[in-house]
C-alpha cells in the first residue's frame, strides 16, 4: 500500500508542480499586460472585428460572455466569444488572446488537419475521460473480488483514459499553431508596436505552457495506471 502511494506521488508530483508553475506564469503574464494599453487604444472586440475582416472571416460573430478568461472560438456556430477582461479592454494582453482565438477560426476555415482530428476525437475523448475513470476504479475493486475479470475492466478503463490523453496530445499542435498565426497577424496588420508584440507574445507563450503541463499531467496518470495494471497482472 505504501509502495503504491509512493509510486503515485513519484509520477504525479512533478507534473503537478509544472502545472502550478504554468498557471502562475499565465496569470502573471495576463495580469501584467492587461495593464498595458495598446498604442491604437482598440478594445479586444474592436481588434477582433478588424482581424476577422483581414482574415476573410466577416461571417464570424463576436460575442461577450461572462466567464472569466473563457475566451474561445466556437466552430459549430462560427462565433468568437470573449470574456469581459478581453472584450472591452484596450490592452496588449487582450490583443494577444483575441488574435489566438482568431487563429483557431482561420484553422477552421482552412481545414487545418490537427484541428479536424481533434474535433473528431471530442466525442470519444469525452467518454474516455469519464467512463475511463469509472472502469479504472471499478476494475480495482473488482480485482479484489474477481481477480482476472477486474483486471480486464481495469485495462478497458486504461484504454478509454488513453483516448483522453491522445486528445490532450493533439491539442498541443492546434494551440501552438494558433499562437503562431496570432503572432503573424499582429505583426502583419501593425496592430502592435515591437514592444507590444513582445508583450502579447509573452501572454501567448505562457498560455501555451498550460496545455503542455496538462498533457504531461494526463500522461503521467496514464503511465501510473499502466504500471499498476502490469504489476497486478504479474501477481
VEXLUMFI-244595 format. One record per residue: residue number from 1; residue in three letters; x, z, y of N, C-alpha, C in turn. Coordinates in Angstrom, 1 decimal. Layout:
# VEXLUMFI-244595
NUM;ALA;X;Z;Y;X;Z;Y;X;Z;Y
...
***
This chain:
# VEXLUMFI-244595
1;UNK;0.8;0.0;-1.2;0.0;0.0;0.0;0.9;0.0;1.3
2;UNK;1.9;0.9;1.3;2.8;1.0;2.4;3.6;-0.3;2.6
3;UNK;4.0;-0.9;1.4;4.8;-2.1;1.5;3.9;-3.2;2.0
4;UNK;2.6;-3.2;1.6;1.7;-4.3;2.1;1.5;-4.2;3.6
5;UNK;1.3;-3.0;4.2;1.2;-2.8;5.6;2.5;-3.2;6.3
6;UNK;3.6;-2.8;5.8;4.9;-3.1;6.4;5.1;-4.6;6.5
7;UNK;4.7;-5.3;5.4;4.8;-6.8;5.4;3.9;-7.4;6.4
8;UNK;2.7;-6.9;6.6;1.7;-7.4;7.6;2.3;-7.2;9.0
9;UNK;2.8;-6.1;9.3;3.5;-5.8;10.6;4.7;-6.8;10.8
10;UNK;5.4;-7.0;9.7;6.6;-7.9;9.8;6.2;-9.3;10.2
11;UNK;5.0;-9.7;9.7;4.6;-11.1;10.0;3.9;-11.1;11.4
12;UNK;3.1;-10.1;11.7;2.2;-10.2;12.9;2.7;-9.7;14.2
13;UNK;3.6;-8.7;14.1;4.1;-8.1;15.4;4.8;-9.1;16.3
14;UNK;5.8;-9.9;15.8;6.5;-10.9;16.6;5.5;-11.9;17.3
15;UNK;4.6;-12.6;16.6;3.6;-13.5;17.3;2.7;-12.7;18.3
16;UNK;2.4;-11.5;18.0;1.5;-10.7;18.9;2.3;-10.4;20.2
17;UNK;3.6;-10.1;20.1;4.4;-9.8;21.3;4.5;-11.1;22.1
18;UNK;4.7;-12.2;21.4;4.7;-13.5;22.0;3.4;-13.8;22.8
19;UNK;2.3;-13.5;22.1;1.0;-13.8;22.8;0.8;-13.0;24.0
20;UNK;1.2;-11.7;23.9;1.1;-10.8;25.1;2.0;-11.3;26.3
21;UNK;3.2;-11.8;25.9;4.1;-12.4;26.9;3.5;-13.6;27.5
22;UNK;2.9;-14.5;26.7;2.3;-15.7;27.2;1.1;-15.5;28.1
23;UNK;0.3;-14.5;27.7;-0.9;-14.2;28.6;-0.4;-13.6;29.9
24;UNK;0.6;-12.7;29.9;1.1;-12.2;31.1;1.7;-13.3;32.0
25;UNK;2.4;-14.2;31.3;3.0;-15.3;32.1;2.0;-16.2;32.8
26;UNK;0.9;-16.5;32.1;-0.1;-17.4;32.7;-0.9;-16.7;33.8
27;UNK;-1.1;-15.4;33.6;-1.8;-14.6;34.6;-1.0;-14.4;35.8
28;UNK;0.3;-14.2;35.6;1.2;-14.1;36.8;1.4;-15.4;37.5
29;UNK;1.5;-16.5;36.8;1.7;-17.8;37.5;0.4;-18.2;38.3
30;UNK;-0.8;-18.0;37.6;-2.0;-18.3;38.3;-2.2;-17.4;39.5
31;UNK;-2.0;-16.1;39.4;-2.2;-15.2;40.5;-1.2;-15.6;41.7
32;UNK;0.0;-15.9;41.3;1.0;-16.3;42.4;0.6;-17.6;43.1
33;UNK;0.2;-18.6;42.4;0.0;-19.9;43.0;-1.5;-20.1;43.5
34;UNK;-2.3;-19.2;43.1;-3.7;-19.2;43.6;-3.7;-18.7;45.1
35;UNK;-2.6;-18.0;45.5;-2.5;-17.5;46.8;-1.8;-18.5;47.7
36;UNK;-1.3;-19.6;47.1;-0.5;-20.6;47.9;-1.5;-21.8;48.2
37;UNK;-1.8;-22.0;49.4;-2.7;-23.1;49.8;-2.0;-24.5;49.7
38;UNK;-2.7;-25.5;49.2;-2.1;-26.8;49.1;-2.1;-27.5;50.5
39;UNK;-1.2;-28.4;50.7;-1.0;-28.9;52.0;-2.2;-29.7;52.6
40;UNK;-3.0;-30.3;51.7;-4.2;-31.0;52.2;-5.4;-30.1;52.3
41;UNK;-5.3;-28.9;51.9;-6.4;-27.9;52.0;-7.6;-28.4;51.3
42;UNK;-7.4;-29.1;50.1;-8.6;-29.6;49.3;-8.9;-28.6;48.2
43;UNK;-10.1;-28.3;48.0;-10.5;-27.4;47.0;-10.4;-28.0;45.6
44;UNK;-10.6;-27.2;44.6;-10.5;-27.8;43.3;-11.6;-28.8;43.0
45;UNK;-12.8;-28.6;43.5;-13.9;-29.5;43.4;-13.6;-30.8;44.1
46;UNK;-13.0;-30.8;45.3;-12.7;-32.0;46.1;-11.6;-32.7;45.4
47;UNK;-10.6;-32.0;44.9;-9.5;-32.7;44.2;-10.0;-33.3;42.9
48;UNK;-10.9;-32.7;42.2;-11.5;-33.2;41.0;-12.2;-34.6;41.3
49;UNK;-13.0;-34.6;42.3;-13.7;-35.9;42.7;-12.7;-37.0;43.0
50;UNK;-11.6;-36.6;43.7;-10.6;-37.6;44.1;-9.9;-38.2;42.9
51;UNK;-9.4;-37.2;42.0;-8.7;-37.6;40.9;-9.5;-38.4;39.8
52;UNK;-10.8;-38.0;39.7;-11.7;-38.7;38.8;-11.9;-40.2;39.3
53;UNK;-12.1;-40.4;40.6;-12.2;-41.7;41.1;-10.9;-42.5;40.9
54;UNK;-9.8;-41.9;41.1;-8.5;-42.5;41.0;-8.2;-42.9;39.5
55;UNK;-8.8;-42.2;38.6;-8.6;-42.4;37.2;-9.7;-43.3;36.6
56;UNK;-10.6;-43.8;37.4;-11.7;-44.7;37.0;-12.7;-43.9;36.2
57;UNK;-12.9;-42.6;36.5;-13.9;-41.8;35.8;-15.0;-41.3;36.8
58;UNK;-15.5;-42.2;37.6;-16.5;-41.8;38.5;-17.8;-41.3;37.9
59;UNK;-18.0;-41.6;36.6;-19.2;-41.2;35.9;-19.1;-39.7;35.5
60;UNK;-18.0;-39.1;35.5;-17.8;-37.7;35.1;-18.3;-36.8;36.3
61;UNK;-19.2;-35.9;35.9;-19.8;-35.0;36.9;-18.9;-33.7;37.0
62;UNK;-18.9;-33.1;38.1;-18.2;-31.9;38.4;-19.2;-30.7;38.6
63;UNK;-19.1;-29.7;37.8;-20.0;-28.6;37.9;-19.2;-27.3;38.0
64;UNK;-19.9;-26.3;38.7;-19.3;-25.0;38.8;-19.9;-24.1;37.8
65;UNK;-19.1;-23.3;37.1;-19.5;-22.3;36.2;-19.1;-20.9;36.6
66;UNK;-19.7;-19.9;36.0;-19.4;-18.5;36.4;-18.3;-17.8;35.6
67;UNK;-17.9;-18.5;34.5;-16.9;-17.9;33.6;-15.5;-17.9;34.2
68;UNK;-14.9;-16.8;34.3;-13.6;-16.7;34.9;-12.5;-17.5;34.1
69;UNK;-11.9;-18.4;34.8;-10.9;-19.3;34.1;-11.4;-20.0;32.9
70;UNK;-12.7;-20.3;32.9;-13.3;-21.1;31.8;-13.3;-22.6;32.1
71;UNK;-12.4;-23.0;32.8;-12.4;-24.5;33.2;-12.2;-25.3;31.9
72;UNK;-13.0;-26.4;31.8;-12.9;-27.3;30.7;-13.6;-28.6;30.9
73;UNK;-13.2;-29.6;30.2;-13.9;-30.9;30.2;-14.7;-31.0;29.0
74;UNK;-16.0;-31.3;29.2;-17.0;-31.5;28.1;-17.1;-32.9;27.8
75;UNK;-16.5;-33.5;26.7;-16.6;-34.9;26.4;-18.0;-35.3;26.0
76;UNK;-18.8;-34.4;25.4;-20.1;-34.8;24.9;-21.1;-35.2;26.1
77;UNK;-20.9;-34.4;27.2;-21.8;-34.7;28.3;-21.1;-35.3;29.5
78;UNK;-19.8;-35.5;29.3;-18.9;-36.1;30.4;-19.1;-35.3;31.7
79;UNK;-18.7;-34.0;31.5;-18.8;-33.1;32.7;-17.5;-32.3;32.7
80;UNK;-17.0;-32.1;34.0;-15.9;-31.3;34.2;-16.4;-30.0;34.8
81;UNK;-16.2;-28.9;34.1;-16.7;-27.6;34.5;-15.6;-26.7;35.0
82;UNK;-15.8;-26.2;36.3;-14.7;-25.5;36.9;-15.2;-24.1;37.3
83;UNK;-14.3;-23.1;37.1;-14.6;-21.7;37.4;-14.6;-21.5;38.9
84;UNK;-15.2;-20.4;39.4;-15.2;-20.1;40.8;-13.8;-20.0;41.4
85;UNK;-12.8;-19.5;40.6;-11.4;-19.4;41.1;-10.8;-20.8;41.4
86;UNK;-11.3;-21.8;40.8;-10.8;-23.2;40.9;-11.7;-24.1;41.8
87;UNK;-13.0;-24.0;41.5;-13.9;-24.9;42.2;-13.8;-24.9;43.7
88;UNK;-13.8;-23.7;44.3;-13.9;-23.6;45.7;-12.6;-23.1;46.3
89;UNK;-11.5;-23.1;45.6;-10.2;-22.6;46.0;-9.3;-23.8;46.4
90;UNK;-8.7;-23.8;47.6;-7.8;-24.8;48.0;-6.4;-24.4;47.7
91;UNK;-6.1;-24.1;46.5;-4.8;-23.6;46.2;-4.0;-24.6;45.3
92;UNK;-2.7;-24.3;45.2;-1.8;-25.1;44.3;-2.2;-24.9;42.8
93;UNK;-2.6;-23.7;42.5;-3.0;-23.4;41.1;-4.2;-24.2;40.7
94;UNK;-5.2;-24.2;41.7;-6.4;-25.0;41.4;-6.2;-26.4;41.1
95;UNK;-5.2;-27.0;41.9;-4.9;-28.4;41.7;-4.3;-28.7;40.3
96;UNK;-3.4;-27.8;39.9;-2.8;-27.9;38.5;-3.9;-27.8;37.4
97;UNK;-4.8;-26.9;37.5;-5.8;-26.7;36.5;-6.8;-27.9;36.5
98;UNK;-7.2;-28.3;37.7;-8.1;-29.5;37.8;-7.5;-30.7;37.2
99;UNK;-6.2;-31.0;37.5;-5.5;-32.2;37.0;-5.4;-32.1;35.5
100;UNK;-5.1;-30.9;34.9;-5.0;-30.8;33.5;-6.3;-31.1;32.8
101;UNK;-7.4;-30.6;33.3;-8.7;-30.9;32.7;-9.1;-32.4;32.8
102;UNK;-8.7;-33.0;33.9;-9.0;-34.4;34.1;-8.1;-35.2;33.1
103;UNK;-6.9;-34.6;32.8;-6.1;-35.2;31.8;-6.8;-35.3;30.5
104;UNK;-7.6;-34.3;30.1;-8.4;-34.4;28.9;-9.5;-35.5;29.0
105;UNK;-10.1;-35.6;30.2;-11.1;-36.7;30.5;-10.5;-38.1;30.3
106;UNK;-9.2;-38.2;30.7;-8.5;-39.5;30.5;-8.2;-39.7;29.1
107;UNK;-7.9;-38.7;28.3;-7.6;-38.8;26.9;-8.9;-39.3;26.2
108;UNK;-10.0;-38.7;26.6;-11.3;-39.1;26.1;-11.6;-40.6;26.3
109;UNK;-11.4;-41.0;27.6;-11.6;-42.4;28.0;-10.8;-43.4;27.2
110;UNK;-9.5;-43.0;27.0;-8.6;-44.0;26.4;-8.5;-43.8;24.8
111;UNK;-9.3;-42.9;24.3;-9.3;-42.7;22.9;-8.0;-42.1;22.3
112;UNK;-7.5;-41.1;23.0;-6.2;-40.5;22.6;-6.4;-40.0;21.1
113;UNK;-5.5;-40.4;20.2;-5.6;-40.2;18.8;-5.7;-38.7;18.5
114;UNK;-4.8;-37.9;19.0;-4.9;-36.4;18.7;-6.1;-35.8;19.2
115;UNK;-6.7;-36.2;20.3;-8.0;-35.7;20.8;-9.1;-36.0;19.8
116;UNK;-9.1;-37.3;19.3;-10.1;-37.7;18.3;-10.0;-36.9;17.1
117;UNK;-8.8;-36.7;16.6;-8.5;-35.9;15.4;-9.0;-34.5;15.6
118;UNK;-8.7;-33.9;16.7;-9.1;-32.5;16.9;-10.6;-32.4;17.0
119;UNK;-11.3;-33.4;17.6;-12.7;-33.4;17.7;-13.3;-33.5;16.3
120;UNK;-12.7;-34.3;15.5;-13.2;-34.4;14.1;-13.0;-33.1;13.3
121;UNK;-12.0;-32.3;13.7;-11.7;-31.1;13.0;-12.6;-29.9;13.4
122;UNK;-13.3;-30.1;14.5;-14.1;-28.9;15.1;-15.0;-28.3;14.1
123;UNK;-15.9;-29.1;13.4;-16.9;-28.5;12.5;-16.2;-27.8;11.4
124;UNK;-15.2;-28.4;10.7;-14.6;-27.7;9.6;-13.7;-26.5;10.0
125;UNK;-13.1;-26.6;11.2;-12.3;-25.5;11.7;-13.1;-24.3;12.0
126;UNK;-14.3;-24.6;12.6;-15.3;-23.5;12.9;-15.7;-22.8;11.7
127;UNK;-16.1;-23.6;10.6;-16.5;-23.0;9.4;-15.3;-22.2;8.7
128;UNK;-14.1;-22.9;8.8;-12.9;-22.3;8.2;-12.6;-20.9;8.8
129;UNK;-12.6;-20.9;10.1;-12.2;-19.6;10.8;-13.2;-18.5;10.5
130;UNK;-14.5;-18.8;10.2;-15.5;-17.7;10.0;-15.6;-17.5;8.5
131;UNK;-15.9;-18.5;7.7;-16.1;-18.3;6.3;-14.8;-18.0;5.6
132;UNK;-13.6;-18.5;6.1;-12.3;-18.2;5.6;-12.1;-16.7;5.5
133;UNK;-12.3;-16.0;6.6;-12.1;-14.5;6.7;-13.0;-13.8;5.7
134;UNK;-14.3;-14.3;5.6;-15.2;-13.7;4.6;-14.7;-13.8;3.2
135;UNK;-14.2;-15.0;2.8;-13.7;-15.2;1.5;-12.4;-14.4;1.2
136;UNK;-11.6;-14.3;2.2;-10.3;-13.6;2.0;-10.6;-12.1;1.8
137;UNK;-11.4;-11.5;2.6;-11.8;-10.1;2.5;-12.6;-9.9;1.2
138;UNK;-13.5;-10.8;1.0;-14.3;-10.6;-0.3;-13.5;-10.8;-1.5
139;UNK;-12.5;-11.8;-1.4;-11.7;-12.1;-2.6;-10.8;-10.9;-2.9
140;UNK;-10.3;-10.2;-1.9;-9.5;-9.0;-2.2;-10.3;-7.9;-2.9
141;UNK;-11.5;-7.7;-2.4;-12.4;-6.7;-3.1;-12.7;-7.1;-4.5
142;UNK;-13.1;-8.4;-4.7;-13.4;-8.9;-6.0;-12.2;-8.9;-6.9
143;UNK;-11.0;-9.0;-6.4;-9.8;-9.0;-7.2;-9.7;-7.6;-7.9
144;UNK;-10.1;-6.6;-7.2;-10.0;-5.2;-7.7;-11.0;-5.0;-8.8
145;UNK;-12.1;-5.8;-8.8;-13.2;-5.7;-9.7;-13.2;-6.7;-10.9
146;UNK;-12.8;-7.9;-10.5;-12.9;-9.0;-11.4;-11.6;-9.8;-11.7
147;UNK;-10.6;-9.3;-11.1;-9.3;-10.0;-11.3;-9.2;-11.4;-10.9
148;UNK;-9.1;-12.3;-11.9;-8.8;-13.7;-11.6;-9.8;-14.4;-10.7
149;UNK;-11.1;-14.0;-10.9;-12.2;-14.6;-10.1;-12.0;-14.3;-8.6
150;UNK;-11.6;-13.0;-8.3;-11.4;-12.6;-7.0;-10.2;-13.3;-6.4
151;UNK;-9.2;-13.6;-7.2;-8.0;-14.3;-6.7;-8.4;-15.7;-6.3
152;UNK;-9.3;-16.3;-7.1;-9.8;-17.7;-6.8;-10.5;-17.7;-5.5
153;UNK;-11.4;-16.7;-5.3;-12.1;-16.6;-4.0;-11.1;-16.5;-2.8
154;UNK;-10.1;-15.7;-3.1;-9.1;-15.4;-2.0;-8.4;-16.8;-1.7
155;UNK;-8.0;-17.6;-2.7;-7.4;-18.9;-2.4;-8.3;-19.8;-1.7
156;UNK;-9.6;-19.8;-2.0;-10.6;-20.6;-1.3;-10.6;-20.2;0.2
157;UNK;-10.6;-18.9;0.5;-10.5;-18.4;1.8;-9.3;-18.8;2.6
158;UNK;-8.2;-18.8;1.9;-6.9;-19.2;2.5;-7.0;-20.7;2.9
159;UNK;-7.5;-21.5;2.0;-7.7;-22.9;2.3;-8.6;-23.2;3.5
160;UNK;-9.7;-22.4;3.6;-10.6;-22.6;4.7;-9.9;-22.1;6.0
161;UNK;-9.1;-21.0;5.9;-8.4;-20.5;7.1;-7.3;-21.5;7.5
162;UNK;-6.7;-22.2;6.6;-5.7;-23.2;6.9;-6.3;-24.3;7.7
163;UNK;-7.5;-24.6;7.6;-8.2;-25.7;8.4;-8.2;-25.2;9.9
164;UNK;-8.4;-23.9;10.1;-8.4;-23.4;11.5;-7.0;-23.5;12.0
165;UNK;-6.0;-23.2;11.2;-4.6;-23.2;11.6;-4.2;-24.7;11.9
166;UNK;-4.7;-25.6;11.1;-4.5;-27.0;11.4;-5.1;-27.4;12.8
167;UNK;-6.3;-27.0;13.0;-6.9;-27.2;14.3;-6.0;-26.7;15.5
168;UNK;-5.5;-25.5;15.3;-4.6;-24.9;16.3;-3.4;-25.7;16.5
169;UNK;-2.8;-26.3;15.4;-1.6;-27.1;15.5;-1.9;-28.4;16.2
170;UNK;-3.0;-29.1;15.9;-3.4;-30.4;16.5;-3.7;-30.2;18.0
171;UNK;-4.1;-29.0;18.4;-4.4;-28.7;19.8;-3.1;-28.8;20.6
172;UNK;-1.9;-28.5;20.0;-0.7;-28.5;20.8;-0.4;-29.8;21.5
173;UNK;-0.3;-30.9;20.7;-0.1;-32.2;21.4;-1.2;-32.6;22.4
174;UNK;-2.4;-32.2;22.1;-3.5;-32.5;23.0;-3.3;-31.8;24.4
175;UNK;-2.9;-30.5;24.3;-2.8;-29.8;25.6;-1.5;-30.2;26.3
176;UNK;-0.4;-30.4;25.6;0.8;-30.8;26.2;0.7;-32.2;26.9
177;UNK;0.0;-33.1;26.2;-0.2;-34.4;26.8;-1.1;-34.4;28.0
178;UNK;-2.1;-33.5;28.0;-3.0;-33.4;29.2;-2.2;-32.8;30.3
179;UNK;-1.3;-31.9;30.1;-0.4;-31.4;31.1;0.5;-32.4;31.7
180;UNK;1.1;-33.2;30.8;2.0;-34.3;31.3;1.2;-35.3;32.1
181;UNK;0.0;-35.6;31.7;-0.9;-36.5;32.5;-1.2;-35.9;33.9
182;UNK;-1.4;-34.6;33.9;-1.7;-33.9;35.1;-0.5;-33.9;36.1
183;UNK;0.6;-33.7;35.6;1.8;-33.8;36.4;2.0;-35.2;37.0
184;UNK;1.7;-36.2;36.2;1.9;-37.6;36.7;0.8;-37.9;37.8
185;UNK;-0.4;-37.4;37.6;-1.5;-37.6;38.5;-1.1;-37.0;39.9
186;UNK;-0.7;-35.7;39.8;-0.4;-35.0;41.0;0.8;-35.7;41.8
187;UNK;1.7;-36.2;41.0;2.9;-36.9;41.6;2.5;-38.2;42.2
188;UNK;1.8;-39.0;41.5;1.4;-40.4;41.9;0.4;-40.5;43.0
189;UNK;-0.5;-39.5;43.1;-1.5;-39.5;44.1;-1.1;-38.8;45.4
190;UNK;0.1;-38.1;45.4;0.6;-37.5;46.6;-0.3;-36.3;47.0
191;UNK;-1.0;-35.7;46.1;-1.9;-34.5;46.4;-1.0;-33.3;46.7
192;UNK;0.2;-33.3;46.2;1.1;-32.1;46.4;2.4;-32.5;46.9
193;UNK;3.1;-31.6;47.6;4.4;-31.8;48.0;5.3;-31.4;46.9
194;UNK;6.6;-31.6;47.1;7.6;-31.3;46.0;7.5;-29.8;45.6
195;UNK;7.4;-29.0;46.6;7.4;-27.5;46.3;6.0;-27.2;45.6
196;UNK;4.9;-27.8;46.0;3.6;-27.5;45.4;3.6;-28.1;44.0
197;UNK;4.2;-29.2;43.8;4.3;-29.8;42.5;5.0;-28.8;41.5
198;UNK;6.1;-28.2;41.9;6.8;-27.3;41.1;5.9;-26.1;40.8
199;UNK;5.1;-25.6;41.7;4.2;-24.5;41.5;3.1;-24.9;40.5
200;UNK;2.5;-26.0;40.7;1.4;-26.5;39.8;2.0;-26.7;38.4
201;UNK;3.2;-27.2;38.3;3.8;-27.4;37.0;4.1;-26.1;36.3
202;UNK;4.5;-25.1;37.1;4.7;-23.7;36.5;3.4;-23.2;35.9
203;UNK;2.3;-23.4;36.6;1.0;-22.9;36.1;0.7;-23.7;34.8
204;UNK;0.9;-25.0;34.7;0.6;-25.8;33.5;1.5;-25.3;32.4
205;UNK;2.8;-25.1;32.6;3.7;-24.7;31.6;3.3;-23.3;31.0
206;UNK;2.9;-22.4;31.9;2.5;-21.1;31.4;1.3;-21.1;30.6
207;UNK;0.3;-22.0;31.0;-0.9;-22.2;30.2;-0.6;-22.7;28.8
208;UNK;0.3;-23.7;28.8;0.6;-24.3;27.5;1.3;-23.3;26.6
209;UNK;2.0;-22.4;27.1;2.6;-21.4;26.3;1.6;-20.5;25.5
210;UNK;0.4;-20.4;26.0;-0.6;-19.6;25.3;-1.1;-20.3;24.1
211;UNK;-1.1;-21.6;24.1;-1.5;-22.4;22.9;-0.5;-22.3;21.9
212;UNK;0.8;-22.3;22.3;1.9;-22.2;21.3;1.8;-20.8;20.7
213;UNK;1.6;-19.8;21.5;1.5;-18.4;20.9;0.3;-18.3;20.0
214;UNK;-0.8;-18.9;20.3;-2.0;-18.8;19.5;-1.7;-19.5;18.1
215;UNK;-1.0;-20.6;18.1;-0.7;-21.3;16.9;0.2;-20.5;16.0
216;UNK;1.2;-19.9;16.6;2.2;-19.1;15.8;1.5;-17.8;15.2
217;UNK;0.6;-17.3;16.0;-0.2;-16.1;15.5;-1.0;-16.5;14.3
218;UNK;-1.7;-17.6;14.4;-2.6;-18.1;13.3;-1.7;-18.4;12.1
219;UNK;-0.6;-19.1;12.3;0.3;-19.5;11.2;0.9;-18.3;10.5
220;UNK;1.3;-17.2;11.3;1.8;-16.0;10.7;0.8;-15.3;9.8
221;UNK;-0.5;-15.3;10.3;-1.5;-14.7;9.5;-1.7;-15.5;8.2
222;UNK;-1.7;-16.8;8.3;-1.9;-17.7;7.1;-0.7;-17.4;6.1
223;UNK;0.5;-17.4;6.6;1.7;-17.1;5.7;1.6;-15.8;5.0
224;UNK;1.0;-14.8;5.7;0.9;-13.5;5.1;-0.1;-13.5;4.0
225;UNK;-1.3;-14.2;4.2;-2.3;-14.3;3.2;-1.8;-15.1;2.0
226;UNK;-1.0;-16.1;2.2;-0.4;-16.9;1.1;0.5;-16.0;0.3
227;UNK;1.4;-15.3;1.0;2.3;-14.4;0.3;1.6;-13.3;-0.5
228;UNK;0.5;-12.8;0.1;-0.3;-11.8;-0.6;-1.0;-12.4;-1.9
229;UNK;-1.5;-13.6;-1.8;-2.2;-14.2;-2.9;-1.2;-14.5;-4.0
230;UNK;0.0;-15.0;-3.7;1.0;-15.3;-4.6;1.5;-14.0;-5.3
231;UNK;1.6;-12.9;-4.6;2.0;-11.6;-5.2;1.0;-11.1;-6.1
232;UNK;-0.3;-11.2;-5.8;-1.4;-10.8;-6.7;-1.4;-11.6;-7.9
233;UNK;-1.2;-12.9;-7.8;-1.2;-13.8;-8.9;-0.1;-13.5;-10.0
234;UNK;1.0;-12.9;-9.5;2.1;-12.6;-10.4;1.9;-11.3;-11.2
235;UNK;0.8;-10.5;-10.8;0.6;-9.2;-11.5;-0.1;-9.5;-12.9
***
